[in-house]
């Protein structure tokens, strides 16, 4: 089969770290162009904007949108209007309603829209999902603590409205939990700590439940120095399940489990290929909806300025 002619818009950290190598390693895609104001990928035709790229006549079938979420909707709309399949980095938008608008547009144009959640492609996730279908979860503890200075240096957008703050990594944990739990959960209470000089939270504690009364607690914190923690611990009716390192390690009853080796982004692009080739879309907003609920229901506490 001929490879899908792919472009990337919004070239930055995640493109250099993950998208470019995953695409280079996948024969189903050929990277033919980028659209980015200041950045480019060596050896790939570069345009400054989506409009310039779409008007260039370059044959493009699909576009991955990797700019910060606040600036993604216009680019996505332009790409879909031009009949291109679209891959959205997480989170899929700055609001739920704009994602709904894109979903409707993709359906109208008959093209694929993929709202990607890379953490759902971590190797432990599908293993745990199957385990929880046989062992009812009773209690879930999510601990997602990292050092914002290390992971997000100079990313001002993350502190601005729509940038999500600590929910930028926290939504990855929510994308895993919403994938593996057999029942849909909903938020009961939340506390968001917002630095006095910023617009988005630096820490959040969330309490969810579901129709069966499962207790789900999440602790997101960006002030962790030293060892970083991306753990989910699940007590089921008869087992203890421990996902470590964002789902890259799995322990059940304190014994390590063998996991598949495929990386998150290679798996994301394999899935995107299947969607494009089968003419379908995959747009699950559940993780973003929980974040929106947290901003709506949560107590906002002002904390120390972040410099
Ligand atoms: P980034 O490097 O700060 O931004 C990506 C690129 O977007 C920038 O290099 C910039 O390229 C473009 N951009 C920035 N502001 C823009 C604006 N106002 N309008 C249009 N384009 C703009 O961010 P990132 O870390 O790659 O993250 C991008 C997305 O990927 C986010 O949604 C993030 O949650 C997600 N993600 C990030 C990571 C990670 O580890 N960093 C992991 C997984 C997912 P130009 O200056 O060339 O236009």
py3Dmol code that shows the C-alpha trace and the ligand (Angstrom):
import py3Dmol

protein = """\
ATOM      1  CA  UNK A   1       0.000   0.000   0.000  1.00  0.00           C
ATOM      2  CA  UNK A   2       1.267   3.520  -0.713  1.00  0.00           C
ATOM      3  CA  UNK A   3       2.174   5.402   2.460  1.00  0.00           C
ATOM      4  CA  UNK A   4      -0.141   8.105   3.775  1.00  0.00           C
ATOM      5  CA  UNK A   5       1.297  11.527   2.872  1.00  0.00           C
ATOM      6  CA  UNK A   6       1.574  13.200   6.282  1.00  0.00           C
ATOM      7  CA  UNK A   7       2.326  16.729   7.478  1.00  0.00           C
ATOM      8  CA  UNK A   8       2.970  18.083  10.977  1.00  0.00           C
ATOM      9  CA  UNK A   9       1.818  21.478  12.242  1.00  0.00           C
ATOM     10  CA  UNK A  10       3.350  23.017  15.388  1.00  0.00           C
ATOM     11  CA  UNK A  11       6.888  21.667  15.514  1.00  0.00           C
ATOM     12  CA  UNK A  12       8.318  21.663  19.044  1.00  0.00           C
ATOM     13  CA  UNK A  13       9.388  19.416  21.897  1.00  0.00           C
ATOM     14  CA  UNK A  14       6.963  16.537  21.413  1.00  0.00           C
ATOM     15  CA  UNK A  15       7.508  16.489  17.644  1.00  0.00           C
ATOM     16  CA  UNK A  16      11.283  16.209  17.973  1.00  0.00           C
ATOM     17  CA  UNK A  17      11.080  13.732  20.902  1.00  0.00           C
ATOM     18  CA  UNK A  18       8.310  11.438  19.673  1.00  0.00           C
ATOM     19  CA  UNK A  19       6.393  12.192  16.451  1.00  0.00           C
ATOM     20  CA  UNK A  20       9.347  12.465  14.073  1.00  0.00           C
ATOM     21  CA  UNK A  21      11.014   9.187  15.191  1.00  0.00           C
ATOM     22  CA  UNK A  22       7.676   7.299  15.304  1.00  0.00           C
ATOM     23  CA  UNK A  23       6.785   8.442  11.760  1.00  0.00           C
ATOM     24  CA  UNK A  24      10.276   7.640  10.475  1.00  0.00           C
ATOM     25  CA  UNK A  25       9.862   4.101  11.824  1.00  0.00           C
ATOM     26  CA  UNK A  26       6.444   3.513  10.240  1.00  0.00           C
ATOM     27  CA  UNK A  27       6.329   2.558   6.543  1.00  0.00           C
ATOM     28  CA  UNK A  28       2.609   3.446   6.406  1.00  0.00           C
ATOM     29  CA  UNK A  29       3.464   7.171   6.619  1.00  0.00           C
ATOM     30  CA  UNK A  30       5.660   9.511   4.642  1.00  0.00           C
ATOM     31  CA  UNK A  31       6.391  12.884   6.243  1.00  0.00           C
ATOM     32  CA  UNK A  32       6.121  15.379   3.377  1.00  0.00           C
ATOM     33  CA  UNK A  33       5.796  18.814   5.031  1.00  0.00           C
ATOM     34  CA  UNK A  34       5.682  20.849   8.219  1.00  0.00           C
ATOM     35  CA  UNK A  35       3.823  24.046   9.081  1.00  0.00           C
ATOM     36  CA  UNK A  36       5.435  25.931  11.952  1.00  0.00           C
ATOM     37  CA  UNK A  37       6.369  29.556  12.476  1.00  0.00           C
ATOM     38  CA  UNK A  38       9.924  29.059  13.719  1.00  0.00           C
ATOM     39  CA  UNK A  39      10.792  25.370  13.696  1.00  0.00           C
ATOM     40  CA  UNK A  40      11.347  22.746  11.036  1.00  0.00           C
ATOM     41  CA  UNK A  41      12.494  19.159  10.595  1.00  0.00           C
ATOM     42  CA  UNK A  42      15.724  18.623   8.724  1.00  0.00           C
ATOM     43  CA  UNK A  43      15.104  17.402   5.172  1.00  0.00           C
ATOM     44  CA  UNK A  44      11.325  18.045   5.196  1.00  0.00           C
ATOM     45  CA  UNK A  45       9.647  20.844   3.183  1.00  0.00           C
ATOM     46  CA  UNK A  46       8.781  23.607   5.649  1.00  0.00           C
ATOM     47  CA  UNK A  47       5.946  26.152   5.564  1.00  0.00           C
ATOM     48  CA  UNK A  48       5.278  28.933   8.060  1.00  0.00           C
ATOM     49  CA  UNK A  49       1.554  28.298   8.515  1.00  0.00           C
ATOM     50  CA  UNK A  50      -1.277  25.875   7.836  1.00  0.00           C
ATOM     51  CA  UNK A  51      -2.709  28.276   5.223  1.00  0.00           C
ATOM     52  CA  UNK A  52       0.590  28.471   3.355  1.00  0.00           C
ATOM     53  CA  UNK A  53       1.028  24.693   3.485  1.00  0.00           C
ATOM     54  CA  UNK A  54      -2.503  23.911   2.285  1.00  0.00           C
ATOM     55  CA  UNK A  55      -2.183  26.476  -0.520  1.00  0.00           C
ATOM     56  CA  UNK A  56       1.186  25.119  -1.680  1.00  0.00           C
ATOM     57  CA  UNK A  57      -0.186  22.248  -3.730  1.00  0.00           C
ATOM     58  CA  UNK A  58       1.936  19.709  -1.791  1.00  0.00           C
ATOM     59  CA  UNK A  59       0.055  16.389  -1.816  1.00  0.00           C
ATOM     60  CA  UNK A  60      -0.995  15.904   1.806  1.00  0.00           C
ATOM     61  CA  UNK A  61      -3.561  13.396   3.088  1.00  0.00           C
ATOM     62  CA  UNK A  62      -3.216  13.736   6.859  1.00  0.00           C
ATOM     63  CA  UNK A  63      -1.899  16.300   9.340  1.00  0.00           C
ATOM     64  CA  UNK A  64      -0.724  15.883  12.953  1.00  0.00           C
ATOM     65  CA  UNK A  65      -1.417  18.975  15.057  1.00  0.00           C
ATOM     66  CA  UNK A  66       1.155  19.409  17.811  1.00  0.00           C
ATOM     67  CA  UNK A  67       0.939  23.069  18.823  1.00  0.00           C
ATOM     68  CA  UNK A  68      -0.317  23.942  22.357  1.00  0.00           C
ATOM     69  CA  UNK A  69      -4.046  23.253  22.805  1.00  0.00           C
ATOM     70  CA  UNK A  70      -5.121  26.919  22.868  1.00  0.00           C
ATOM     71  CA  UNK A  71      -3.982  27.343  19.259  1.00  0.00           C
ATOM     72  CA  UNK A  72      -5.153  24.053  17.786  1.00  0.00           C
ATOM     73  CA  UNK A  73      -8.795  24.612  16.861  1.00  0.00           C
ATOM     74  CA  UNK A  74      -8.270  27.044  13.951  1.00  0.00           C
ATOM     75  CA  UNK A  75      -5.566  24.850  12.450  1.00  0.00           C
ATOM     76  CA  UNK A  76      -7.712  21.737  12.852  1.00  0.00           C
ATOM     77  CA  UNK A  77     -10.701  23.407  11.265  1.00  0.00           C
ATOM     78  CA  UNK A  78      -8.626  24.585   8.305  1.00  0.00           C
ATOM     79  CA  UNK A  79      -7.166  21.099   7.800  1.00  0.00           C
ATOM     80  CA  UNK A  80     -10.546  19.349   8.019  1.00  0.00           C
ATOM     81  CA  UNK A  81     -12.186  21.892   5.686  1.00  0.00           C
ATOM     82  CA  UNK A  82      -9.430  21.050   3.191  1.00  0.00           C
ATOM     83  CA  UNK A  83     -10.408  17.360   3.450  1.00  0.00           C
ATOM     84  CA  UNK A  84      -7.342  16.200   5.431  1.00  0.00           C
ATOM     85  CA  UNK A  85      -7.369  13.496   8.106  1.00  0.00           C
ATOM     86  CA  UNK A  86      -6.366  15.026  11.441  1.00  0.00           C
ATOM     87  CA  UNK A  87      -4.373  13.680  14.394  1.00  0.00           C
ATOM     88  CA  UNK A  88      -4.745  15.864  17.504  1.00  0.00           C
ATOM     89  CA  UNK A  89      -2.070  15.803  20.202  1.00  0.00           C
ATOM     90  CA  UNK A  90      -3.489  15.641  23.702  1.00  0.00           C
ATOM     91  CA  UNK A  91      -5.460  17.415  25.058  1.00  0.00           C
ATOM     92  CA  UNK A  92      -7.627  17.573  21.904  1.00  0.00           C
ATOM     93  CA  UNK A  93      -8.610  21.207  22.460  1.00  0.00           C
ATOM     94  CA  UNK A  94      -8.898  24.080  24.864  1.00  0.00           C
ATOM     95  CA  UNK A  95     -12.621  23.409  25.397  1.00  0.00           C
ATOM     96  CA  UNK A  96     -14.969  20.447  25.057  1.00  0.00           C
ATOM     97  CA  UNK A  97     -17.213  22.352  22.686  1.00  0.00           C
ATOM     98  CA  UNK A  98     -14.498  23.055  20.141  1.00  0.00           C
ATOM     99  CA  UNK A  99     -13.651  19.338  20.022  1.00  0.00           C
ATOM    100  CA  UNK A 100     -17.340  18.590  19.419  1.00  0.00           C
ATOM    101  CA  UNK A 101     -17.324  21.141  16.604  1.00  0.00           C
ATOM    102  CA  UNK A 102     -14.297  19.406  15.010  1.00  0.00           C
ATOM    103  CA  UNK A 103     -15.925  16.001  15.396  1.00  0.00           C
ATOM    104  CA  UNK A 104     -18.992  17.175  13.509  1.00  0.00           C
ATOM    105  CA  UNK A 105     -16.883  18.782  10.792  1.00  0.00           C
ATOM    106  CA  UNK A 106     -14.810  15.606  10.298  1.00  0.00           C
ATOM    107  CA  UNK A 107     -17.995  13.551   9.969  1.00  0.00           C
ATOM    108  CA  UNK A 108     -19.412  16.037   7.445  1.00  0.00           C
ATOM    109  CA  UNK A 109     -16.216  15.985   5.377  1.00  0.00           C
ATOM    110  CA  UNK A 110     -15.901  12.183   5.604  1.00  0.00           C
ATOM    111  CA  UNK A 111     -12.364  12.282   7.019  1.00  0.00           C
ATOM    112  CA  UNK A 112     -10.693  10.815  10.107  1.00  0.00           C
ATOM    113  CA  UNK A 113     -10.361  12.762  13.347  1.00  0.00           C
ATOM    114  CA  UNK A 114      -8.149  11.150  16.001  1.00  0.00           C
ATOM    115  CA  UNK A 115      -8.025  12.652  19.482  1.00  0.00           C
ATOM    116  CA  UNK A 116      -4.876  10.923  20.688  1.00  0.00           C
ATOM    117  CA  UNK A 117      -4.084   9.985  24.294  1.00  0.00           C
ATOM    118  CA  UNK A 118      -0.515   8.718  24.198  1.00  0.00           C
ATOM    119  CA  UNK A 119      -0.535   7.307  27.744  1.00  0.00           C
ATOM    120  CA  UNK A 120      -3.315   4.908  26.774  1.00  0.00           C
ATOM    121  CA  UNK A 121      -0.714   3.286  24.515  1.00  0.00           C
ATOM    122  CA  UNK A 122       1.684   2.560  27.384  1.00  0.00           C
ATOM    123  CA  UNK A 123       2.306  -1.212  27.443  1.00  0.00           C
ATOM    124  CA  UNK A 124       0.571  -1.992  30.775  1.00  0.00           C
ATOM    125  CA  UNK A 125      -2.726  -0.305  29.940  1.00  0.00           C
ATOM    126  CA  UNK A 126      -4.514  -2.992  27.916  1.00  0.00           C
ATOM    127  CA  UNK A 127      -3.149  -5.719  30.240  1.00  0.00           C
ATOM    128  CA  UNK A 128      -4.663  -3.958  33.258  1.00  0.00           C
ATOM    129  CA  UNK A 129      -7.914  -3.246  31.416  1.00  0.00           C
ATOM    130  CA  UNK A 130      -8.374  -7.001  30.834  1.00  0.00           C
ATOM    131  CA  UNK A 131      -7.399  -7.757  34.452  1.00  0.00           C
ATOM    132  CA  UNK A 132     -10.044  -5.355  35.786  1.00  0.00           C
ATOM    133  CA  UNK A 133     -12.731  -7.018  33.692  1.00  0.00           C
ATOM    134  CA  UNK A 134     -12.156 -10.124  35.859  1.00  0.00           C
ATOM    135  CA  UNK A 135     -11.192  -8.492  39.179  1.00  0.00           C
ATOM    136  CA  UNK A 136     -13.529  -5.713  40.268  1.00  0.00           C
ATOM    137  CA  UNK A 137     -11.639  -2.574  41.322  1.00  0.00           C
ATOM    138  CA  UNK A 138     -12.479  -1.225  44.799  1.00  0.00           C
ATOM    139  CA  UNK A 139      -9.967   1.568  45.270  1.00  0.00           C
ATOM    140  CA  UNK A 140      -7.711   3.459  42.855  1.00  0.00           C
ATOM    141  CA  UNK A 141      -4.880   5.787  43.881  1.00  0.00           C
ATOM    142  CA  UNK A 142      -3.189   7.933  41.255  1.00  0.00           C
ATOM    143  CA  UNK A 143       0.058   9.693  42.169  1.00  0.00           C
ATOM    144  CA  UNK A 144       1.418  11.901  39.362  1.00  0.00           C
ATOM    145  CA  UNK A 145       4.167  14.095  40.786  1.00  0.00           C
ATOM    146  CA  UNK A 146       6.827  15.697  38.650  1.00  0.00           C
ATOM    147  CA  UNK A 147       9.124  18.690  38.441  1.00  0.00           C
ATOM    148  CA  UNK A 148       7.625  21.351  36.173  1.00  0.00           C
ATOM    149  CA  UNK A 149      10.978  23.137  35.915  1.00  0.00           C
ATOM    150  CA  UNK A 150      12.534  20.026  34.412  1.00  0.00           C
ATOM    151  CA  UNK A 151       9.719  18.978  32.050  1.00  0.00           C
ATOM    152  CA  UNK A 152       8.264  22.324  30.950  1.00  0.00           C
ATOM    153  CA  UNK A 153      11.026  24.928  30.922  1.00  0.00           C
ATOM    154  CA  UNK A 154      10.023  28.142  29.128  1.00  0.00           C
ATOM    155  CA  UNK A 155       6.521  26.854  28.240  1.00  0.00           C
ATOM    156  CA  UNK A 156       4.501  29.938  29.147  1.00  0.00           C
ATOM    157  CA  UNK A 157       1.375  28.592  27.407  1.00  0.00           C
ATOM    158  CA  UNK A 158       1.052  25.952  30.083  1.00  0.00           C
ATOM    159  CA  UNK A 159       0.449  28.625  32.749  1.00  0.00           C
ATOM    160  CA  UNK A 160      -2.035  30.554  30.637  1.00  0.00           C
ATOM    161  CA  UNK A 161      -5.803  29.918  30.459  1.00  0.00           C
ATOM    162  CA  UNK A 162      -6.384  26.748  28.430  1.00  0.00           C
ATOM    163  CA  UNK A 163      -2.847  25.506  29.164  1.00  0.00           C
ATOM    164  CA  UNK A 164      -4.191  23.234  31.951  1.00  0.00           C
ATOM    165  CA  UNK A 165      -1.243  23.653  34.357  1.00  0.00           C
ATOM    166  CA  UNK A 166      -0.612  20.419  36.278  1.00  0.00           C
ATOM    167  CA  UNK A 167      -3.485  18.831  34.363  1.00  0.00           C
ATOM    168  CA  UNK A 168      -1.249  18.827  31.264  1.00  0.00           C
ATOM    169  CA  UNK A 169       0.519  15.735  32.702  1.00  0.00           C
ATOM    170  CA  UNK A 170      -2.407  14.850  34.994  1.00  0.00           C
ATOM    171  CA  UNK A 171      -4.716  14.336  32.031  1.00  0.00           C
ATOM    172  CA  UNK A 172      -2.402  11.504  30.946  1.00  0.00           C
ATOM    173  CA  UNK A 173      -3.218   9.691  34.190  1.00  0.00           C
ATOM    174  CA  UNK A 174      -6.919  10.385  33.657  1.00  0.00           C
ATOM    175  CA  UNK A 175      -6.649   9.006  30.121  1.00  0.00           C
ATOM    176  CA  UNK A 176      -5.315   5.726  31.569  1.00  0.00           C
ATOM    177  CA  UNK A 177      -7.866   5.494  34.386  1.00  0.00           C
ATOM    178  CA  UNK A 178     -10.808   6.187  32.048  1.00  0.00           C
ATOM    179  CA  UNK A 179      -9.503   3.495  29.689  1.00  0.00           C
ATOM    180  CA  UNK A 180      -9.000   0.728  32.263  1.00  0.00           C
ATOM    181  CA  UNK A 181     -11.939   1.140  34.664  1.00  0.00           C
ATOM    182  CA  UNK A 182     -14.958  -0.968  33.702  1.00  0.00           C
ATOM    183  CA  UNK A 183     -17.389   1.730  34.938  1.00  0.00           C
ATOM    184  CA  UNK A 184     -17.464   5.427  34.018  1.00  0.00           C
ATOM    185  CA  UNK A 185     -16.296   7.527  36.987  1.00  0.00           C
ATOM    186  CA  UNK A 186     -17.360  11.020  37.949  1.00  0.00           C
ATOM    187  CA  UNK A 187     -15.847  13.733  40.101  1.00  0.00           C
ATOM    188  CA  UNK A 188     -17.062  14.250  43.688  1.00  0.00           C
ATOM    189  CA  UNK A 189     -14.615  16.828  44.964  1.00  0.00           C
ATOM    190  CA  UNK A 190     -11.416  18.626  43.954  1.00  0.00           C
ATOM    191  CA  UNK A 191      -8.900  21.110  45.307  1.00  0.00           C
ATOM    192  CA  UNK A 192      -6.782  23.081  42.848  1.00  0.00           C
ATOM    193  CA  UNK A 193      -3.713  25.010  44.067  1.00  0.00           C
ATOM    194  CA  UNK A 194      -2.972  27.964  41.791  1.00  0.00           C
ATOM    195  CA  UNK A 195       0.218  30.058  42.212  1.00  0.00           C
ATOM    196  CA  UNK A 196      -0.622  33.677  43.021  1.00  0.00           C
ATOM    197  CA  UNK A 197       1.086  34.888  39.809  1.00  0.00           C
ATOM    198  CA  UNK A 198      -0.325  32.226  37.444  1.00  0.00           C
ATOM    199  CA  UNK A 199      -3.605  31.243  35.817  1.00  0.00           C
ATOM    200  CA  UNK A 200      -3.441  27.444  36.017  1.00  0.00           C
ATOM    201  CA  UNK A 201      -2.926  25.002  38.918  1.00  0.00           C
ATOM    202  CA  UNK A 202       0.444  23.711  40.088  1.00  0.00           C
ATOM    203  CA  UNK A 203      -1.202  20.939  42.114  1.00  0.00           C
ATOM    204  CA  UNK A 204      -4.596  19.249  42.322  1.00  0.00           C
ATOM    205  CA  UNK A 205      -6.244  16.599  44.465  1.00  0.00           C
ATOM    206  CA  UNK A 206      -9.311  14.904  43.043  1.00  0.00           C
ATOM    207  CA  UNK A 207     -11.840  12.415  44.401  1.00  0.00           C
ATOM    208  CA  UNK A 208     -14.023  10.403  42.013  1.00  0.00           C
ATOM    209  CA  UNK A 209     -16.486   7.578  42.323  1.00  0.00           C
ATOM    210  CA  UNK A 210     -18.636   5.518  39.957  1.00  0.00           C
ATOM    211  CA  UNK A 211     -22.025   3.777  39.946  1.00  0.00           C
ATOM    212  CA  UNK A 212     -20.557   0.895  41.993  1.00  0.00           C
ATOM    213  CA  UNK A 213     -18.986   3.184  44.592  1.00  0.00           C
ATOM    214  CA  UNK A 214     -15.345   2.654  43.538  1.00  0.00           C
ATOM    215  CA  UNK A 215     -13.093   5.114  45.351  1.00  0.00           C
ATOM    216  CA  UNK A 216     -10.691   6.889  42.939  1.00  0.00           C
ATOM    217  CA  UNK A 217      -8.233   9.420  44.377  1.00  0.00           C
ATOM    218  CA  UNK A 218      -5.765  11.429  42.286  1.00  0.00           C
ATOM    219  CA  UNK A 219      -2.850  13.530  43.482  1.00  0.00           C
ATOM    220  CA  UNK A 220      -1.186  15.695  40.830  1.00  0.00           C
ATOM    221  CA  UNK A 221       1.755  17.856  41.861  1.00  0.00           C
ATOM    222  CA  UNK A 222       4.316  19.777  39.823  1.00  0.00           C
ATOM    223  CA  UNK A 223       6.586  20.677  42.748  1.00  0.00           C
ATOM    224  CA  UNK A 224       8.284  17.287  43.059  1.00  0.00           C
ATOM    225  CA  UNK A 225      12.046  17.362  42.822  1.00  0.00           C
ATOM    226  CA  UNK A 226      14.259  14.260  42.868  1.00  0.00           C
ATOM    227  CA  UNK A 227      12.522  11.027  41.935  1.00  0.00           C
ATOM    228  CA  UNK A 228       9.490  11.526  39.696  1.00  0.00           C
ATOM    229  CA  UNK A 229       6.305   9.520  40.264  1.00  0.00           C
ATOM    230  CA  UNK A 230       3.708   8.407  37.694  1.00  0.00           C
ATOM    231  CA  UNK A 231       1.979   5.589  39.577  1.00  0.00           C
ATOM    232  CA  UNK A 232      -1.508   4.092  39.707  1.00  0.00           C
ATOM    233  CA  UNK A 233      -2.289   1.576  42.450  1.00  0.00           C
ATOM    234  CA  UNK A 234      -5.516  -0.421  42.244  1.00  0.00           C
ATOM    235  CA  UNK A 235      -6.922  -2.642  44.983  1.00  0.00           C
ATOM    236  CA  UNK A 236      -9.350  -5.105  43.416  1.00  0.00           C
ATOM    237  CA  UNK A 237     -11.560  -7.746  45.078  1.00  0.00           C
ATOM    238  CA  UNK A 238      -8.562 -10.114  45.188  1.00  0.00           C
ATOM    239  CA  UNK A 239      -5.428  -8.458  43.745  1.00  0.00           C
ATOM    240  CA  UNK A 240      -3.188  -5.418  44.064  1.00  0.00           C
ATOM    241  CA  UNK A 241      -2.281  -3.873  40.717  1.00  0.00           C
ATOM    242  CA  UNK A 242       0.556  -1.341  40.507  1.00  0.00           C
ATOM    243  CA  UNK A 243       1.251   0.533  37.271  1.00  0.00           C
ATOM    244  CA  UNK A 244       4.563   2.370  37.524  1.00  0.00           C
ATOM    245  CA  UNK A 245       6.341   4.867  35.266  1.00  0.00           C
ATOM    246  CA  UNK A 246       3.142   5.952  33.535  1.00  0.00           C
ATOM    247  CA  UNK A 247       2.154   2.384  32.625  1.00  0.00           C
ATOM    248  CA  UNK A 248       5.566   1.218  31.412  1.00  0.00           C
ATOM    249  CA  UNK A 249       5.960  -1.183  34.356  1.00  0.00           C
ATOM    250  CA  UNK A 250       3.313  -3.410  35.912  1.00  0.00           C
ATOM    251  CA  UNK A 251       3.298  -5.331  39.174  1.00  0.00           C
ATOM    252  CA  UNK A 252       0.414  -7.569  40.214  1.00  0.00           C
ATOM    253  CA  UNK A 253       0.486  -8.797  43.839  1.00  0.00           C
ATOM    254  CA  UNK A 254       4.059  -7.476  44.061  1.00  0.00           C
ATOM    255  CA  UNK A 255       5.255  -9.649  41.131  1.00  0.00           C
ATOM    256  CA  UNK A 256       6.512  -7.964  37.951  1.00  0.00           C
ATOM    257  CA  UNK A 257       4.593  -8.719  34.722  1.00  0.00           C
ATOM    258  CA  UNK A 258       5.959  -9.207  31.203  1.00  0.00           C
ATOM    259  CA  UNK A 259       4.727  -6.433  28.905  1.00  0.00           C
ATOM    260  CA  UNK A 260       4.652  -5.856  25.142  1.00  0.00           C
ATOM    261  CA  UNK A 261       7.519  -3.673  23.928  1.00  0.00           C
ATOM    262  CA  UNK A 262       5.907  -1.305  21.403  1.00  0.00           C
ATOM    263  CA  UNK A 263       6.364   2.378  22.362  1.00  0.00           C
ATOM    264  CA  UNK A 264       3.477   4.819  22.878  1.00  0.00           C
ATOM    265  CA  UNK A 265       3.955   6.911  19.727  1.00  0.00           C
ATOM    266  CA  UNK A 266       4.627   3.996  17.340  1.00  0.00           C
ATOM    267  CA  UNK A 267       1.400   2.467  18.681  1.00  0.00           C
ATOM    268  CA  UNK A 268      -0.474   5.804  18.264  1.00  0.00           C
ATOM    269  CA  UNK A 269       0.577   6.063  14.609  1.00  0.00           C
ATOM    270  CA  UNK A 270      -0.328   2.401  13.977  1.00  0.00           C
ATOM    271  CA  UNK A 271      -3.795   3.208  15.339  1.00  0.00           C
ATOM    272  CA  UNK A 272      -4.063   6.410  13.281  1.00  0.00           C
ATOM    273  CA  UNK A 273      -3.195   4.404  10.149  1.00  0.00           C
ATOM    274  CA  UNK A 274      -5.975   1.908  10.908  1.00  0.00           C
ATOM    275  CA  UNK A 275      -8.477   4.740  11.416  1.00  0.00           C
ATOM    276  CA  UNK A 276      -7.530   6.435   8.131  1.00  0.00           C
ATOM    277  CA  UNK A 277      -7.561   3.193   6.151  1.00  0.00           C
ATOM    278  CA  UNK A 278     -10.924   2.125   7.606  1.00  0.00           C
ATOM    279  CA  UNK A 279     -12.494   5.578   7.241  1.00  0.00           C
ATOM    280  CA  UNK A 280     -13.292   5.961  10.961  1.00  0.00           C
ATOM    281  CA  UNK A 281     -12.656   8.462  13.765  1.00  0.00           C
ATOM    282  CA  UNK A 282     -11.692   8.086  17.433  1.00  0.00           C
ATOM    283  CA  UNK A 283     -12.628  11.061  19.600  1.00  0.00           C
ATOM    284  CA  UNK A 284     -12.999  10.262  23.304  1.00  0.00           C
ATOM    285  CA  UNK A 285     -13.138  13.438  25.401  1.00  0.00           C
ATOM    286  CA  UNK A 286     -13.560  11.685  28.780  1.00  0.00           C
ATOM    287  CA  UNK A 287     -10.147  12.788  30.196  1.00  0.00           C
ATOM    288  CA  UNK A 288     -10.737  16.417  29.145  1.00  0.00           C
ATOM    289  CA  UNK A 289     -14.271  16.294  30.558  1.00  0.00           C
ATOM    290  CA  UNK A 290     -12.896  15.295  33.989  1.00  0.00           C
ATOM    291  CA  UNK A 291     -10.465  18.212  33.868  1.00  0.00           C
ATOM    292  CA  UNK A 292     -13.292  20.579  32.937  1.00  0.00           C
ATOM    293  CA  UNK A 293     -15.312  19.145  35.863  1.00  0.00           C
ATOM    294  CA  UNK A 294     -12.361  19.806  38.180  1.00  0.00           C
ATOM    295  CA  UNK A 295     -12.184  23.448  37.104  1.00  0.00           C
ATOM    296  CA  UNK A 296     -15.990  23.684  37.582  1.00  0.00           C
ATOM    297  CA  UNK A 297     -16.408  21.825  40.887  1.00  0.00           C
ATOM    298  CA  UNK A 298     -12.994  22.290  42.467  1.00  0.00           C
ATOM    299  CA  UNK A 299     -12.089  24.576  45.338  1.00  0.00           C
ATOM    300  CA  UNK A 300      -9.446  27.031  44.108  1.00  0.00           C
ATOM    301  CA  UNK A 301      -6.706  27.767  46.632  1.00  0.00           C
ATOM    302  CA  UNK A 302      -4.072  30.435  46.035  1.00  0.00           C
ATOM    303  CA  UNK A 303      -0.556  29.214  46.750  1.00  0.00           C
ATOM    304  CA  UNK A 304       3.043  30.556  46.575  1.00  0.00           C
ATOM    305  CA  UNK A 305       4.001  32.442  43.416  1.00  0.00           C
ATOM    306  CA  UNK A 306       5.833  30.301  40.863  1.00  0.00           C
ATOM    307  CA  UNK A 307       8.982  31.898  39.509  1.00  0.00           C
TER     308      UNK A 307
END
"""
ligand_1 = """\
48
LIG
P 5.957 23.329 22.657
O 7.277 22.739 22.262
O 5.941 24.419 23.658
O 5.131 23.832 21.398
C 5.093 23.138 20.183
C 5.187 24.136 19.044
O 3.928 24.782 18.872
C 6.173 25.268 19.273
O 7.506 24.888 19.003
C 5.675 26.330 18.312
O 6.269 26.164 17.035
C 4.174 26.032 18.220
N 3.435 27.095 18.918
C 3.691 27.601 20.135
N 2.850 28.622 20.389
C 2.061 28.741 19.314
C 1.028 29.641 18.964
N 0.674 30.636 19.767
N 0.423 29.478 17.775
C 0.810 28.516 16.917
N 1.824 27.655 17.187
C 2.431 27.767 18.376
O 4.996 22.187 23.217
P 5.155 20.607 23.291
O 5.790 20.241 24.568
O 5.704 20.068 22.036
O 3.604 20.239 23.459
C 2.693 20.402 22.413
C 1.477 19.556 22.687
O 1.910 18.191 22.838
C 0.763 19.929 23.984
O -0.627 19.797 23.833
C 1.274 18.906 24.994
O 0.335 18.634 26.018
C 1.469 17.697 24.089
N 2.463 16.762 24.618
C 3.677 17.198 25.063
C 4.567 16.291 25.628
C 5.938 16.711 26.096
O 6.647 15.890 26.726
N 6.396 17.932 25.850
C 4.234 14.953 25.743
C 3.019 14.524 25.212
C 2.148 15.433 24.675
P 6.604 27.465 16.136
O 7.186 28.488 17.038
O 7.573 26.939 15.121
O 5.269 27.879 15.536
"""
view = py3Dmol.view(width=600, height=400)
view.addModel(protein, "pdb")
view.setStyle({"model": 0}, {"cartoon": {"style": "trace"}})
view.addModel(ligand_1, "xyz")
view.setStyle({"model": 1}, {"stick": {}})
view.zoomTo()
view.show()
